[in-house]
Amino acid sequence: MPKMKSKKALTKRIKVTGSGKVVRHHAYVSHLAPHKTTKQKRHLRKQTSVSASDMKRIKYLIQG
């Protein structure tokens, strides 16, 4: 049986930290920015960690 391939679309969008956490970028920041507040846009620029409920699914997709 061949090796499993990782999902390249996902691996380009996330990063695994040294401690094993998975970080991602926020959505809703790419366009339609004028109606968003400055505070909202500033917070959306920062990275955030993936929720615990999604971790099992993401670990399966990025193993390779």
Contacts in CASP RR format, 6 or more apart in sequence:
PFRMAT RR
TARGET T0000
AUTHOR 0000-0000-0000
METHOD contacts of the structure
MODEL  1
MPKMKSKKALTKRIKVTGSGKVVRHHAYVSHLAPHKTTKQKRHLRKQTSV
SASDMKRIKYLIQG
3 64 0 8 1.000
4 63 0 8 1.000
4 64 0 8 1.000
5 64 0 8 1.000
6 61 0 8 1.000
6 62 0 8 1.000
6 63 0 8 1.000
6 64 0 8 1.000
7 61 0 8 1.000
7 62 0 8 1.000
10 58 0 8 1.000
10 61 0 8 1.000
10 62 0 8 1.000
11 62 0 8 1.000
13 24 0 8 1.000
13 25 0 8 1.000
14 22 0 8 1.000
14 23 0 8 1.000
14 24 0 8 1.000
14 50 0 8 1.000
14 58 0 8 1.000
14 62 0 8 1.000
15 22 0 8 1.000
15 23 0 8 1.000
15 24 0 8 1.000
15 47 0 8 1.000
16 22 0 8 1.000
16 23 0 8 1.000
16 62 0 8 1.000
17 23 0 8 1.000
21 49 0 8 1.000
21 50 0 8 1.000
22 49 0 8 1.000
22 50 0 8 1.000
22 55 0 8 1.000
22 58 0 8 1.000
23 47 0 8 1.000
23 48 0 8 1.000
23 49 0 8 1.000
23 50 0 8 1.000
24 47 0 8 1.000
24 48 0 8 1.000
24 49 0 8 1.000
24 50 0 8 1.000
25 47 0 8 1.000
25 48 0 8 1.000
26 43 0 8 1.000
26 44 0 8 1.000
26 45 0 8 1.000
26 46 0 8 1.000
26 47 0 8 1.000
26 48 0 8 1.000
28 36 0 8 1.000
28 44 0 8 1.000
29 41 0 8 1.000
29 44 0 8 1.000
29 45 0 8 1.000
33 41 0 8 1.000
36 44 0 8 1.000
50 58 0 8 1.000
END
